[in-house]
């Protein structure tokens, strides 16, 4: 039980820290964060389309 509580607390703290870092980045470099989010989204879409077998219909990143 103690291990679960320790893991849960650590995980919650890590999520909160990640959220604070994201908000700080968003406040200082909003354009960079948006570009990174868009690039990550494109990567996931391309990966999903490749797995499904529809890579010919994916958006070109060039």
Buried (B, 14 or more C-beta within 10 A) or exposed (E): EEEEEEEEEEEEEEEEEEEEEEEEEEEEEEEEBEEEEEEEEEEEEBEEBEEEEEEEEBEEEE
